Amino acid sequence: MKKLVLVFISMFMFVMTSGGQQLKLTDNAQISVITVAPGNELVDSFGHSAFRVRDPFLSVDIVYNYGVYDFNTPNFYAKFAQGKLLYILGVSKFDRFLYSYKIQNRTIVEQILNLSTIQKQAFFEFLQHNAIPENRSYLYDFFFDNCATKLRDVSDEILTDNIALSYDFDESELTFRDLIHKYLDNQAWGKFGIDLALGSVIDRKAAPEEYLFLPDYVFKSFEKGRISEKPLVRAERTLFESAPIDKRTSYTTPLVAFIALAVFVIVITYRNYKMHSRSKWLDFTLFFFTGVIGLLVLLLWFATDHSATQKNFNFLWAFVPNMFIAFLLLKKQLGRWFKKYLIFLLILLSITVLIWLLKFQVFSIAIIPILLLLGIRYIYLIYHIKRTEV
């Protein structure tokens, strides 16, 4: 009976805090930063961060999670693709949050903050107010406004000048691309897709405080942080330790796949050379798909609000007009104009390599065989046109 009463009181207090009447935390309350280790899926590769509010005396144990989105949002996928999807501050019981990551076998660490009772209450009231429907939504940005950066921003707003997060990290002079690459060793195709979709804007060096789009750096920043000249973190504990798993090496990586493709194209091109012929199906395929890839790159650049897809020079080798030129390549004869177009494409490939060497944009290493096969095929087509002109 006593347990039932405690459960009822706990539920009543939770409803009270969600309905506008603020619950007063006791001196035993704790405000914590929760850091979840990266998972196995691409979407989970960078980890997760959240706030925890716990008051054992009042049976309150709540997680405030800025990484939630609503699948029922009208035009969900269109808004997601356009960078217009609103994320929300989700509120849930901590046990449910903990269980969801335990079953994913992801390590969970808690940092209990060294706050006064007044500061704890300020945190609680801010998060409660931020969680009401009219306040909980925000426009997500992977690098500058996500579930991790929110912990820094909220802490700064609540604690103002009393808090000093640490930005003294072991790594320095890293670009945004360097930072995300650290988490993609086991996501070869995902890494290739990210390098293809994101532009040169992520190849600038990130300021130390900008590292905090990644939960691991939020953890480090709070770990060495100070509040009113005291350590910001009072205690740290591991709530769940993931079991070791065997990470198998995959040989079906983009680099291996594109090397195989390059060998295939070179072999076909050599046969064409020996037989004085041209494989129209091969030219159509290469031109059409490079054009489609280029179109997607430009759409991400100009037709979305994603800040990280700007100034993407992958469009130089994945040239959009190729998509339309491909249909002309189904004809037996190629006009003289096409030779000039091919020379222009070779110049674009050269510019791509130059941009890479100057580190104006870092491309995926997997495009090396693509650049090679395109260059060889373009040169052969120039040769073929000259030969047929004689």
C-alpha positions in Angstrom: 0.0 0.0 0.0 2.8 2.4 0.9 4.5 1.7 -2.5 1.2 2.4 -4.3 0.9 5.7 -2.5 4.4 6.7 -3.4 3.8 5.8 -7.1 0.6 7.9 -7.0 2.5 10.9 -5.5 5.2 10.6 -8.0 2.8 10.5 -10.9 0.8 13.5 -9.4 4.0 15.5 -9.0 5.1 14.8 -12.6 1.7 15.9 -13.9 1.9 19.0 -11.7 5.3 20.0 -13.2 4.0 19.4 -16.7 0.9 21.5 -16.2 2.4 24.8 -15.3 2.5 24.6 -11.4 6.2 24.4 -10.5 7.4 21.8 -8.1 10.0 22.8 -5.6 13.0 20.5 -5.7 14.6 19.5 -2.4 18.2 19.9 -1.4 18.7 16.2 -2.4 17.9 17.0 -6.0 20.5 16.4 -8.8 21.0 17.9 -12.2 23.0 15.7 -14.5 24.5 15.6 -18.0 23.9 12.2 -19.6 26.2 11.1 -22.4 25.4 8.1 -24.6 28.2 6.5 -26.6 27.9 6.1 -30.4 25.8 3.2 -31.7 26.1 0.9 -34.6 23.8 2.6 -37.0 24.9 5.6 -39.1 22.3 7.9 -37.4 23.7 6.9 -34.0 27.4 7.2 -34.9 28.0 10.5 -33.0 26.4 9.6 -29.7 23.7 11.5 -27.7 23.4 14.0 -24.9 20.6 14.9 -22.5 19.8 16.5 -19.1 18.6 14.5 -16.2 16.6 15.9 -13.2 16.4 13.6 -10.2 15.0 14.2 -6.8 14.8 10.9 -4.8 12.7 12.5 -2.0 10.0 13.5 -4.4 10.4 10.4 -6.6 11.1 12.6 -9.6 13.5 11.2 -12.3 13.1 12.9 -15.7 15.2 13.2 -18.8 15.1 16.3 -21.0 16.1 15.3 -24.5 16.6 17.8 -27.3 17.1 15.2 -30.0 13.4 14.3 -30.6 11.4 14.8 -33.8 7.8 14.0 -34.6 7.2 11.5 -37.4 3.6 12.8 -37.6 4.8 16.2 -38.8 3.1 17.1 -42.1 5.5 16.5 -45.1 8.0 15.0 -42.7 10.4 13.7 -45.3 10.2 16.8 -47.5 11.0 19.0 -44.5 13.8 16.7 -43.4 15.4 16.8 -46.8 15.0 20.6 -47.1 16.5 21.2 -43.6 13.2 22.7 -42.4 12.3 19.9 -39.9 11.7 21.2 -36.3 13.1 19.1 -33.5 11.5 19.2 -30.1 12.6 18.9 -26.5 11.2 15.5 -25.4 10.5 14.7 -21.7 10.4 11.1 -20.4 10.9 9.0 -17.4 14.6 8.2 -16.9 14.0 4.5 -16.7 12.6 4.4 -20.2 15.4 6.5 -21.5 18.0 4.2 -19.9 16.4 1.0 -21.1 16.2 2.2 -24.7 19.9 2.7 -24.9 20.7 -0.5 -22.9 19.0 -2.6 -25.5 21.2 -0.9 -28.1 24.3 -1.8 -26.0 25.5 1.7 -25.7 27.6 3.0 -22.8 25.8 5.6 -20.7 27.7 8.0 -18.4 26.3 10.5 -15.9 28.0 13.7 -14.7 26.2 15.1 -11.7 26.6 18.9 -11.7 27.9 20.8 -8.6 25.0 23.2 -8.2 23.3 25.0 -5.4 19.6 24.3 -4.6 18.7 27.6 -6.2 20.6 26.7 -9.3 19.0 23.3 -9.5 15.6 24.9 -9.3 16.5 27.4 -12.0 17.6 24.5 -14.2 14.4 22.6 -13.5 12.1 25.6 -14.1 13.9 26.5 -17.3 13.6 23.0 -18.8 10.0 22.7 -17.7 9.1 26.0 -19.4 11.2 25.0 -22.5 9.2 21.7 -22.7 5.7 23.2 -23.1 4.3 22.9 -26.6 4.7 26.5 -27.6 8.4 26.5 -26.6 9.8 23.0 -27.2 10.4 23.2 -31.0 13.6 24.5 -32.6 15.2 24.3 -36.1 17.8 21.6 -36.0 21.3 22.2 -37.4 23.7 19.3 -37.1 26.8 21.4 -36.4 25.4 24.5 -34.6 22.1 23.6 -32.9 21.6 20.0 -32.0 21.0 17.8 -28.9 24.6 18.3 -27.8 25.0 22.1 -28.4 21.7 22.7 -26.5 23.3 21.5 -23.3 26.0 24.2 -23.6 23.5 26.9 -24.6 21.0 26.0 -21.8 23.7 25.9 -19.2 25.2 29.2 -20.3 21.7 30.8 -20.2 20.8 29.6 -16.8 24.1 29.9 -15.0 25.2 33.0 -16.9 28.7 34.2 -15.7 28.9 31.6 -13.0 29.8 28.8 -15.4 33.0 28.4 -17.4 33.0 25.4 -19.6 36.4 24.1 -20.7 37.5 24.1 -24.3 40.9 22.7 -23.6 40.8 19.6 -25.7 43.7 17.2 -26.6 42.9 17.7 -30.3 43.2 21.1 -32.0 43.2 22.6 -35.4 40.6 20.1 -36.6 38.0 20.9 -39.3 34.4 19.9 -39.0 35.0 17.2 -41.5 37.9 15.9 -39.4 35.7 15.7 -36.4 32.9 13.8 -38.0 35.4 11.4 -39.7 36.5 10.3 -36.3 33.2 8.6 -35.7 32.7 7.0 -39.1 35.5 4.3 -39.2 32.9 1.5 -39.4 30.5 3.4 -41.7 32.4 3.4 -45.0 29.4 4.0 -47.2 27.9 6.5 -44.8 31.2 8.4 -44.7 31.3 8.4 -48.5 27.7 9.7 -48.6 28.5 12.5 -46.1 31.6 13.6 -48.0 29.6 13.6 -51.2 26.7 15.6 -49.7 28.6 18.1 -47.5 30.4 21.1 -49.0 33.6 23.0 -48.5 32.1 25.0 -45.6 32.9 22.1 -43.3 36.6 22.1 -44.3 37.3 25.2 -42.2 39.0 24.7 -38.8 36.5 24.6 -36.0 36.9 26.8 -33.0 37.2 24.7 -29.8 33.7 25.8 -28.6 32.3 24.5 -31.9 33.5 21.0 -31.1 30.5 20.7 -28.9 28.2 19.6 -31.6 29.6 16.2 -30.6 28.4 14.7 -27.3 31.9 13.4 -26.4 33.2 17.0 -26.4 30.2 18.2 -24.3 31.3 15.5 -21.8 34.9 16.8 -21.8 33.8 20.4 -21.6 31.7 19.8 -18.5 34.3 17.5 -17.0 36.9 20.2 -16.8 34.4 23.1 -16.4 34.1 25.4 -13.4 31.3 27.0 -11.6 31.9 29.9 -9.2 35.6 28.7 -9.0 34.5 25.2 -8.1 34.6 22.0 -10.3 31.4 22.0 -12.4 31.0 18.2 -12.1 30.5 16.9 -8.5 30.5 13.2 -9.4 30.7 11.0 -12.4 29.4 7.5 -12.8 28.9 4.9 -15.5 25.2 3.9 -15.6 25.7 1.2 -18.2 28.8 -0.3 -19.7 28.4 -1.8 -23.2 29.4 -5.3 -23.8 32.3 -5.8 -26.3 31.3 -6.7 -29.8 33.3 -8.1 -32.7 33.7 -5.5 -35.4 34.1 -7.3 -38.7 36.0 -5.6 -41.5 33.9 -5.1 -44.6 35.6 -5.4 -48.0 32.6 -3.9 -49.8 33.7 -0.4 -49.2 33.2 2.5 -51.7 36.9 2.5 -52.5 37.0 -1.2 -53.3 33.7 -1.0 -55.3 34.9 2.0 -57.3 38.3 0.5 -58.0 36.4 -2.5 -59.4 34.3 -0.2 -61.5 37.3 1.7 -62.7 39.0 -1.6 -63.8 35.8 -2.6 -65.6 35.5 0.7 -67.5 39.2 0.6 -68.4 38.9 -2.9 -69.8 35.8 -2.0 -71.8 37.6 1.1 -73.1 40.7 -0.9 -74.1 38.5 -3.4 -76.0 36.8 -0.4 -77.7 40.2 0.9 -78.7 41.3 -2.4 -80.1 38.1 -2.9 -82.1 37.7 0.8 -83.1 34.3 0.9 -81.5 32.3 2.7 -78.8 30.1 1.1 -76.1 27.1 3.4 -76.2 25.5 1.8 -73.2 28.7 2.5 -71.1 28.8 6.1 -72.1 25.1 6.6 -71.4 25.5 5.0 -68.0 28.5 7.1 -67.0 27.1 10.4 -68.2 23.6 9.9 -66.9 24.6 8.9 -63.4 27.3 11.5 -62.9 24.7 14.0 -64.0 22.1 12.7 -61.5 24.7 12.8 -58.7 25.6 16.4 -59.7 21.9 17.4 -59.7 21.5 16.0 -56.1 24.6 17.9 -55.0 23.3 21.2 -56.4 19.8 20.6 -55.0 21.3 20.1 -51.5 23.3 23.3 -52.0 20.7 25.7 -53.5 17.3 24.1 -52.7 17.7 23.3 -49.0 18.4 25.2 -45.7 21.2 22.8 -44.7 24.1 25.0 -43.9 26.7 22.2 -44.3 25.8 21.4 -47.9 26.8 24.8 -49.2 29.7 25.4 -51.7 30.0 21.7 -52.6 32.5 21.3 -55.5 31.6 17.7 -56.1 29.5 19.1 -58.9 32.7 19.7 -60.9 33.2 16.0 -61.6 29.5 15.1 -61.3 28.5 17.6 -63.9 24.7 18.1 -64.2 24.5 18.6 -68.1 25.9 15.0 -68.4 22.5 13.8 -67.5 21.0 15.3 -70.7 24.1 14.7 -72.9 23.8 11.0 -72.0 20.8 10.6 -74.4 22.8 12.0 -77.3 25.4 9.4 -76.7 23.0 6.7 -77.7 23.4 7.9 -81.3 26.1 6.3 -83.5 27.8 9.5 -84.5 29.0 12.2 -82.2 29.2 15.9 -83.4 32.4 17.9 -83.4 31.0 20.0 -80.6 31.2 17.0 -78.3 35.0 17.0 -78.5 35.1 20.5 -77.1 32.6 19.4 -74.4 34.8 16.5 -73.4 37.9 18.8 -73.2 35.8 21.0 -70.9 35.0 18.0 -68.7 38.7 17.1 -68.4 39.3 20.7 -67.3 36.7 20.3 -64.6 38.3 17.1 -63.4 41.6 18.9 -63.2 40.1 21.7 -61.2 38.6 19.1 -58.8 42.0 17.7 -58.2 43.5 21.2 -57.7 40.8 22.2 -55.2 41.6 18.9 -53.3 45.3 19.5 -53.3 44.8 23.0 -52.0 42.5 21.6 -49.3 39.8 24.1 -50.3 37.5 21.1 -50.1 38.5 17.6 -49.0 36.8 14.9 -51.1 36.2 11.3 -50.3 39.3 9.2 -51.2 36.8 6.8 -52.9 36.3 9.3 -55.8 39.9 8.8 -57.0 39.1 5.7 -59.1 36.0 7.6 -60.3 38.1 10.6 -61.5 40.5 8.1 -63.1 37.8 6.2 -65.0 36.1 9.3 -66.2 39.3 10.9 -67.3 40.3 7.8 -69.3 36.9 7.5 -70.9 36.8 11.1 -71.8 40.2 10.9 -73.4 39.2 7.8 -75.4 36.0 9.5 -76.6 38.1 12.5 -77.9 40.4 10.0 -79.7 37.4 8.1 -81.1 35.9 11.3 -82.5 39.2 12.4 -84.1 39.5 8.9 -85.7 36.0 8.9 -87.1 36.6 12.4 -88.5 39.4 11.2 -90.7 
